[in-house]
């Protein structure tokens, strides 16, 4: 296994949005989430704020009987009848399961987000980040409409960042460390690092049980594809807008 720790791809603009996403997501985790509480207290928090596929497909929050099914059934949870389902989709993009989940996502955002922000511009990048996250959630919900598992994490949105980077900067050098040999670092083209990451996620998505909980690999795959499609569209659009040089007659 390899872990990316940096890239050799300087950006022209200061990545203000990437920094705000990093700081905001970490602030939510450490200041708003009950991350030091017991498992059931955390589960109740997720039921109140996070996206749940069954809620989105039925258009209403889970009732008391539904809360006893699936992975949520291990805890005695209270229904949240006034929950905003639209807000839950957005809130899920800044909620995380534990410190490792948070730090892993923030590492990838820090390494690859600045160049994508540089390419698309601050506000457009923010809009795309949210769009990729929502698209990733939507695909997972469509594939698991009856699931009562909570969807949390910025992984889908960040996968969109990776998909765009894969298309726009395939030759950029990414510094990786090799596990368990932390002292061994290599510089590998982004197309290899991100391509292998995507293949791993695709394989895991094909093997995972529907609505079994755990890591939502399908959401990662969907986010990556959404980001790649966005980048491809951007490249085609730029070529069309580029003025053609007129040939001079001899």
C-alpha contacts under 8 A as a table, 3 or more apart, distances in Angstrom:
res1	aa1	res2	aa2	distance
1	X	178	X	6.07
1	X	179	X	5.42
1	X	180	X	7.93
2	X	176	X	5.97
2	X	177	X	5.48
2	X	178	X	4.54
2	X	179	X	5.85
3	X	176	X	5.21
3	X	177	X	5.34
3	X	178	X	6.66
3	X	179	X	7.62
4	X	7	X	7.97
4	X	108	X	7.61
4	X	111	X	7.94
4	X	174	X	6.61
4	X	175	X	5.71
4	X	176	X	4.12
4	X	177	X	6.46
5	X	107	X	7.47
5	X	111	X	7.08
5	X	174	X	7.70
5	X	175	X	5.74
5	X	176	X	5.56
5	X	177	X	7.08
6	X	111	X	5.40
6	X	174	X	5.91
6	X	175	X	5.13
6	X	176	X	7.21
7	X	111	X	6.46
7	X	112	X	7.74
7	X	172	X	7.12
7	X	173	X	5.66
7	X	174	X	4.16
7	X	175	X	5.54
8	X	172	X	6.36
8	X	173	X	5.30
8	X	174	X	6.32
8	X	175	X	7.70
9	X	115	X	7.41
9	X	172	X	6.08
9	X	173	X	7.24
10	X	115	X	7.51
11	X	14	X	7.46
11	X	114	X	6.68
11	X	115	X	5.57
11	X	118	X	6.07
12	X	118	X	6.48
13	X	118	X	5.57
14	X	114	X	7.70
14	X	118	X	7.77
15	X	18	X	5.36
15	X	19	X	6.28
15	X	113	X	7.85
15	X	114	X	5.12
15	X	117	X	6.36
15	X	118	X	7.00
15	X	122	X	7.56
16	X	19	X	5.16
16	X	20	X	6.14
16	X	122	X	7.29
17	X	20	X	4.97
17	X	21	X	6.04
17	X	117	X	7.48
17	X	122	X	6.07
17	X	123	X	7.86
17	X	125	X	7.87
17	X	126	X	6.71
18	X	21	X	5.09
18	X	22	X	6.17
18	X	109	X	7.25
18	X	110	X	7.05
18	X	113	X	6.03
18	X	114	X	6.28
18	X	117	X	7.32
19	X	22	X	5.05
19	X	23	X	6.11
19	X	110	X	7.84
20	X	23	X	5.15
20	X	24	X	5.69
21	X	24	X	5.14
21	X	25	X	5.83
22	X	25	X	5.40
22	X	26	X	6.17
22	X	106	X	6.26
22	X	109	X	7.65
22	X	110	X	7.60
23	X	26	X	5.23
23	X	27	X	5.97
24	X	27	X	5.02
24	X	28	X	6.21
24	X	94	X	7.88
25	X	28	X	5.21
25	X	29	X	6.39
25	X	94	X	5.02
25	X	95	X	7.28
26	X	29	X	5.13
26	X	30	X	6.17
26	X	102	X	7.44
27	X	30	X	5.34
27	X	31	X	5.50
27	X	32	X	7.29
28	X	31	X	5.43
28	X	32	X	4.92
28	X	33	X	6.34
28	X	94	X	6.88
28	X	95	X	7.13
29	X	32	X	5.82
29	X	33	X	5.02
29	X	34	X	7.95
29	X	35	X	7.00
29	X	94	X	7.72
29	X	95	X	6.47
29	X	96	X	6.80
29	X	102	X	7.98
30	X	33	X	6.24
30	X	34	X	7.91
30	X	35	X	6.99
33	X	42	X	7.61
33	X	45	X	7.43
33	X	95	X	7.77
34	X	37	X	5.30
34	X	41	X	7.27
34	X	42	X	5.92
34	X	45	X	7.57
35	X	42	X	6.86
35	X	97	X	7.90
35	X	98	X	6.79
37	X	41	X	6.16
37	X	42	X	6.49
38	X	41	X	5.50
38	X	42	X	6.47
39	X	42	X	5.19
39	X	43	X	6.15
40	X	43	X	4.81
40	X	44	X	6.19
40	X	75	X	5.52
40	X	76	X	7.64
40	X	77	X	7.72
41	X	44	X	5.20
41	X	45	X	6.43
42	X	45	X	5.05
42	X	46	X	6.34
43	X	46	X	5.06
43	X	47	X	6.19
43	X	72	X	7.21
43	X	75	X	7.72
43	X	77	X	7.79
44	X	47	X	5.04
44	X	48	X	6.31
44	X	77	X	5.93
44	X	78	X	7.19
45	X	48	X	5.16
45	X	49	X	6.29
45	X	50	X	7.95
46	X	49	X	5.13
46	X	50	X	4.87
46	X	150	X	6.70
47	X	50	X	5.92
47	X	51	X	7.92
47	X	52	X	7.81
47	X	79	X	7.82
47	X	80	X	7.41
47	X	150	X	7.16
48	X	80	X	6.06
48	X	83	X	6.54
49	X	83	X	7.49
49	X	87	X	7.83
49	X	88	X	5.32
49	X	91	X	6.47
49	X	92	X	7.32
50	X	88	X	4.84
50	X	89	X	6.74
50	X	91	X	6.14
50	X	92	X	4.94
50	X	95	X	7.53
50	X	150	X	6.09
50	X	151	X	6.27
50	X	152	X	6.32
51	X	55	X	7.60
51	X	56	X	7.50
51	X	85	X	6.94
51	X	88	X	4.77
51	X	89	X	5.04
51	X	91	X	7.68
51	X	92	X	5.97
51	X	150	X	5.84
51	X	151	X	5.37
51	X	152	X	7.25
52	X	55	X	5.43
52	X	56	X	6.51
52	X	147	X	7.20
52	X	148	X	5.79
52	X	149	X	5.98
52	X	150	X	4.77
52	X	151	X	5.99
53	X	56	X	5.20
53	X	57	X	6.27
53	X	140	X	7.82
53	X	141	X	4.88
53	X	144	X	6.69
53	X	145	X	5.50
53	X	146	X	6.40
53	X	147	X	5.48
53	X	148	X	6.28
53	X	149	X	7.21
53	X	150	X	7.52
53	X	151	X	7.81
54	X	57	X	5.28
54	X	58	X	6.08
54	X	62	X	7.54
54	X	141	X	7.80
54	X	145	X	5.50
54	X	146	X	4.62
54	X	147	X	5.33
54	X	148	X	5.65
55	X	58	X	5.34
55	X	59	X	5.63
55	X	60	X	5.25
55	X	61	X	5.07
55	X	62	X	5.98
55	X	85	X	7.35
55	X	148	X	7.83
56	X	59	X	5.08
56	X	60	X	6.93
56	X	85	X	6.63
56	X	141	X	7.63
57	X	141	X	7.55
57	X	145	X	5.96
57	X	146	X	7.63
59	X	85	X	7.65
60	X	81	X	7.85
60	X	85	X	7.52
61	X	79	X	7.48
61	X	80	X	6.52
61	X	81	X	5.83
61	X	82	X	7.73
61	X	83	X	6.45
61	X	85	X	7.47
62	X	65	X	7.93
62	X	66	X	5.69
62	X	67	X	6.32
62	X	79	X	6.37
62	X	80	X	7.44
62	X	81	X	7.71
63	X	66	X	5.36
63	X	67	X	6.33
63	X	79	X	5.53
63	X	80	X	7.85
63	X	81	X	7.64
64	X	67	X	5.23
64	X	68	X	6.92
64	X	77	X	7.70
64	X	78	X	6.77
64	X	79	X	5.63
65	X	68	X	5.55
65	X	69	X	7.44
66	X	69	X	5.52
66	X	148	X	7.68
67	X	70	X	7.87
67	X	72	X	5.96
67	X	73	X	5.92
67	X	77	X	6.68
67	X	78	X	7.98
67	X	79	X	7.41
67	X	148	X	7.55
68	X	72	X	6.23
68	X	73	X	3.83
68	X	74	X	7.32
68	X	75	X	7.79
68	X	76	X	7.68
69	X	72	X	6.25
69	X	73	X	4.85
69	X	148	X	7.16
70	X	73	X	5.63
70	X	147	X	7.71
70	X	148	X	6.21
70	X	149	X	7.06
70	X	212	X	7.98
71	X	74	X	6.45
71	X	148	X	7.38
71	X	149	X	6.34
71	X	213	X	6.94
72	X	75	X	6.04
72	X	77	X	7.77
72	X	148	X	7.22
72	X	149	X	7.05
73	X	76	X	7.13
80	X	83	X	5.58
83	X	88	X	7.91
84	X	87	X	5.32
84	X	88	X	6.21
85	X	88	X	4.95
85	X	89	X	6.64
86	X	89	X	5.50
86	X	90	X	6.97
87	X	90	X	5.25
87	X	91	X	5.96
88	X	91	X	4.88
88	X	92	X	5.97
89	X	92	X	5.40
89	X	93	X	7.17
89	X	134	X	6.79
89	X	137	X	7.49
90	X	93	X	5.56
90	X	94	X	7.67
90	X	130	X	7.60
90	X	134	X	7.38
91	X	94	X	5.70
91	X	95	X	6.55
92	X	95	X	5.12
92	X	96	X	7.91
92	X	151	X	6.34
92	X	152	X	4.63
92	X	153	X	5.93
92	X	154	X	7.34
93	X	130	X	7.96
93	X	133	X	6.71
93	X	152	X	6.43
93	X	153	X	5.21
93	X	154	X	4.46
93	X	155	X	7.79
93	X	156	X	8.00
93	X	157	X	7.39
94	X	152	X	7.50
94	X	153	X	6.00
94	X	154	X	5.90
95	X	152	X	5.33
95	X	153	X	5.20
95	X	154	X	7.35
96	X	99	X	7.72
96	X	101	X	6.20
96	X	102	X	5.71
96	X	152	X	5.55
96	X	153	X	4.77
96	X	154	X	7.70
97	X	101	X	6.10
97	X	102	X	7.40
97	X	152	X	7.01
97	X	153	X	7.39
98	X	101	X	5.29
98	X	102	X	6.32
99	X	102	X	5.07
99	X	103	X	6.05
100	X	103	X	5.14
100	X	104	X	5.86
101	X	104	X	5.40
101	X	105	X	6.40
101	X	153	X	7.71
102	X	105	X	5.41
102	X	106	X	6.18
102	X	153	X	7.57
103	X	106	X	5.01
103	X	107	X	5.98
104	X	107	X	5.25
104	X	108	X	6.65
105	X	108	X	5.41
105	X	109	X	6.27
105	X	153	X	7.98
105	X	154	X	6.68
105	X	155	X	6.22
105	X	158	X	7.23
106	X	109	X	4.94
106	X	110	X	5.96
107	X	110	X	5.16
107	X	111	X	6.28
108	X	111	X	5.25
108	X	112	X	6.09
108	X	113	X	7.62
108	X	158	X	7.26
109	X	112	X	5.51
109	X	113	X	4.92
109	X	114	X	7.97
109	X	158	X	6.13
109	X	161	X	7.57
110	X	113	X	5.68
110	X	114	X	6.88
111	X	114	X	7.05
112	X	115	X	6.06
112	X	116	X	6.89
112	X	161	X	6.87
112	X	162	X	6.78
112	X	165	X	6.93
113	X	116	X	5.28
113	X	117	X	6.09
113	X	161	X	6.25
114	X	117	X	5.13
114	X	118	X	6.05
115	X	118	X	4.84
115	X	119	X	6.16
115	X	165	X	7.67
116	X	119	X	5.04
116	X	120	X	6.19
116	X	125	X	7.12
116	X	161	X	6.69
116	X	164	X	7.04
116	X	165	X	6.59
117	X	120	X	5.36
117	X	121	X	5.33
117	X	122	X	5.72
117	X	125	X	5.28
118	X	121	X	5.52
118	X	122	X	7.34
120	X	124	X	5.92
120	X	125	X	5.53
121	X	124	X	5.60
121	X	125	X	5.80
122	X	125	X	5.27
122	X	126	X	6.35
123	X	126	X	5.07
123	X	127	X	6.26
124	X	127	X	5.06
124	X	128	X	6.11
125	X	128	X	5.05
125	X	129	X	6.00
126	X	129	X	5.07
126	X	130	X	6.41
127	X	130	X	5.33
127	X	131	X	6.10
128	X	131	X	4.78
128	X	132	X	5.91
129	X	132	X	5.29
129	X	133	X	6.31
129	X	157	X	5.35
129	X	158	X	7.30
129	X	160	X	7.04
129	X	161	X	7.24
130	X	133	X	5.11
130	X	134	X	6.13
130	X	157	X	6.45
131	X	134	X	5.12
131	X	135	X	6.01
131	X	157	X	7.54
132	X	135	X	5.04
132	X	136	X	6.10
132	X	156	X	6.60
132	X	157	X	4.84
132	X	158	X	7.97
132	X	159	X	7.94
132	X	160	X	5.45
132	X	223	X	5.39
132	X	226	X	6.11
132	X	227	X	6.60
133	X	136	X	5.14
133	X	137	X	6.27
133	X	154	X	7.02
133	X	155	X	7.68
133	X	156	X	4.80
133	X	157	X	3.83
133	X	158	X	7.60
133	X	160	X	7.45
133	X	223	X	6.45
134	X	137	X	5.06
134	X	138	X	6.06
134	X	156	X	7.88
134	X	157	X	7.60
135	X	138	X	4.96
135	X	139	X	6.24
135	X	222	X	7.04
135	X	223	X	6.57
135	X	226	X	7.33
136	X	139	X	5.37
136	X	140	X	6.39
136	X	156	X	5.21
136	X	157	X	7.24
136	X	218	X	7.76
136	X	219	X	4.49
136	X	220	X	6.64
136	X	221	X	7.70
136	X	222	X	4.96
136	X	223	X	4.75
136	X	226	X	7.98
137	X	140	X	5.24
137	X	141	X	6.10
137	X	151	X	7.68
137	X	156	X	7.19
137	X	219	X	5.99
138	X	141	X	5.09
138	X	142	X	6.08
139	X	142	X	5.09
139	X	143	X	6.31
139	X	218	X	7.55
139	X	219	X	6.53
139	X	222	X	6.52
140	X	143	X	5.18
140	X	144	X	6.03
140	X	216	X	7.49
140	X	218	X	6.05
140	X	219	X	5.40
141	X	144	X	4.95
141	X	145	X	5.18
141	X	147	X	7.91
142	X	145	X	5.52
143	X	210	X	7.70
144	X	147	X	5.50
144	X	210	X	6.18
144	X	211	X	5.77
146	X	211	X	7.64
147	X	210	X	8.00
147	X	211	X	4.95
148	X	211	X	7.49
149	X	211	X	6.73
149	X	212	X	7.69
149	X	213	X	5.61
150	X	213	X	7.92
151	X	216	X	7.71
153	X	156	X	7.49
154	X	157	X	5.48
154	X	158	X	6.06
155	X	158	X	5.04
155	X	159	X	5.83
155	X	219	X	7.85
155	X	220	X	6.23
156	X	159	X	5.04
156	X	160	X	6.50
156	X	219	X	5.53
156	X	220	X	4.84
156	X	221	X	7.87
156	X	222	X	7.29
156	X	223	X	4.79
156	X	224	X	7.47
157	X	160	X	5.09
157	X	161	X	6.69
157	X	223	X	5.99
158	X	161	X	4.86
158	X	162	X	6.34
158	X	223	X	7.45
159	X	162	X	4.92
159	X	163	X	6.12
159	X	220	X	5.59
159	X	221	X	7.33
159	X	223	X	4.97
159	X	224	X	4.52
159	X	227	X	7.25
160	X	163	X	5.02
160	X	164	X	6.28
160	X	223	X	4.50
160	X	224	X	4.41
160	X	225	X	6.97
160	X	226	X	5.92
160	X	227	X	3.90
160	X	228	X	7.05
161	X	164	X	5.27
161	X	165	X	6.18
161	X	224	X	7.23
161	X	227	X	5.96
162	X	165	X	4.99
162	X	166	X	6.02
162	X	194	X	6.88
162	X	224	X	6.20
162	X	227	X	7.05
162	X	228	X	7.97
163	X	166	X	5.07
163	X	167	X	6.59
163	X	194	X	7.86
163	X	223	X	7.51
163	X	224	X	4.32
163	X	225	X	6.12
163	X	226	X	7.21
163	X	227	X	4.54
163	X	228	X	4.31
163	X	229	X	7.98
163	X	231	X	7.84
164	X	167	X	5.32
164	X	168	X	6.02
164	X	224	X	7.58
164	X	227	X	4.67
164	X	228	X	4.61
164	X	229	X	7.64
164	X	230	X	6.84
164	X	231	X	5.02
165	X	168	X	5.11
165	X	169	X	5.34
165	X	170	X	7.02
165	X	190	X	7.86
165	X	228	X	7.74
165	X	231	X	7.96
166	X	169	X	5.84
166	X	170	X	5.19
166	X	190	X	6.45
166	X	191	X	5.65
166	X	194	X	6.32
166	X	195	X	7.43
166	X	228	X	7.03
167	X	170	X	5.94
167	X	228	X	6.00
167	X	231	X	6.22
167	X	232	X	6.84
168	X	231	X	6.51
169	X	172	X	5.46
169	X	190	X	6.99
169	X	191	X	7.81
170	X	189	X	6.55
170	X	190	X	5.09
170	X	191	X	4.48
171	X	189	X	5.11
171	X	190	X	5.88
171	X	191	X	6.48
172	X	189	X	5.49
172	X	190	X	5.47
173	X	187	X	5.65
173	X	188	X	5.36
173	X	189	X	4.61
173	X	190	X	5.94
174	X	187	X	5.27
174	X	188	X	5.22
174	X	189	X	5.92
174	X	190	X	5.73
174	X	193	X	7.49
175	X	185	X	6.69
175	X	186	X	5.59
175	X	187	X	4.41
175	X	188	X	6.44
176	X	185	X	5.53
176	X	186	X	5.38
176	X	187	X	6.27
176	X	188	X	7.33
177	X	181	X	7.39
177	X	182	X	5.77
177	X	183	X	7.26
177	X	184	X	5.81
177	X	185	X	4.47
177	X	186	X	6.48
178	X	181	X	5.36
178	X	182	X	5.89
178	X	183	X	7.85
178	X	184	X	5.84
178	X	185	X	6.39
178	X	186	X	7.86
179	X	182	X	5.85
181	X	184	X	5.53
182	X	185	X	7.37
188	X	192	X	6.86
188	X	193	X	6.72
189	X	192	X	5.59
189	X	193	X	6.60
190	X	193	X	5.05
190	X	194	X	5.74
190	X	195	X	7.72
191	X	194	X	5.53
191	X	195	X	5.46
192	X	195	X	5.00
192	X	196	X	5.92
193	X	196	X	5.47
193	X	197	X	6.26
194	X	197	X	4.86
194	X	198	X	6.07
195	X	198	X	5.15
195	X	199	X	6.24
196	X	199	X	5.07
196	X	200	X	6.13
197	X	200	X	5.19
197	X	201	X	6.29
198	X	201	X	5.08
198	X	202	X	6.00
198	X	221	X	6.83
198	X	224	X	7.50
199	X	202	X	4.96
199	X	203	X	6.05
200	X	203	X	5.19
200	X	204	X	6.16
201	X	204	X	5.03
201	X	205	X	5.96
201	X	217	X	5.70
201	X	218	X	7.54
201	X	220	X	6.89
201	X	221	X	6.31
202	X	205	X	5.05
202	X	206	X	6.28
202	X	217	X	7.25
202	X	218	X	7.27
202	X	221	X	6.08
203	X	206	X	5.23
203	X	207	X	6.40
204	X	207	X	5.09
204	X	208	X	6.02
204	X	217	X	6.27
205	X	208	X	5.38
205	X	216	X	7.60
205	X	217	X	4.80
205	X	218	X	4.92
205	X	221	X	7.61
206	X	218	X	7.97
208	X	212	X	7.52
208	X	217	X	7.81
209	X	212	X	5.34
213	X	216	X	7.34
216	X	219	X	5.48
216	X	220	X	6.85
217	X	220	X	5.07
217	X	221	X	6.38
218	X	221	X	5.06
218	X	222	X	6.14
219	X	222	X	5.04
219	X	223	X	6.07
220	X	223	X	5.16
220	X	224	X	6.15
221	X	224	X	5.18
221	X	225	X	6.22
222	X	225	X	5.20
222	X	226	X	6.10
223	X	226	X	5.06
223	X	227	X	6.16
224	X	227	X	5.15
224	X	228	X	6.15
225	X	228	X	5.03
225	X	229	X	6.06
226	X	229	X	5.20
226	X	230	X	6.16
227	X	230	X	5.08
227	X	231	X	6.25
228	X	231	X	5.12
228	X	232	X	6.18
229	X	232	X	5.08
229	X	233	X	6.12
230	X	233	X	5.15
230	X	234	X	6.14
231	X	234	X	4.95
231	X	235	X	6.25
232	X	235	X	5.18
232	X	236	X	6.31
233	X	236	X	5.19
233	X	237	X	5.99
234	X	237	X	5.06
234	X	238	X	6.10
235	X	238	X	5.18
235	X	239	X	6.34
236	X	239	X	5.21
236	X	240	X	6.34
237	X	240	X	5.20
237	X	241	X	6.32
238	X	241	X	5.15
238	X	242	X	6.12
239	X	242	X	5.15
240	X	243	X	7.87
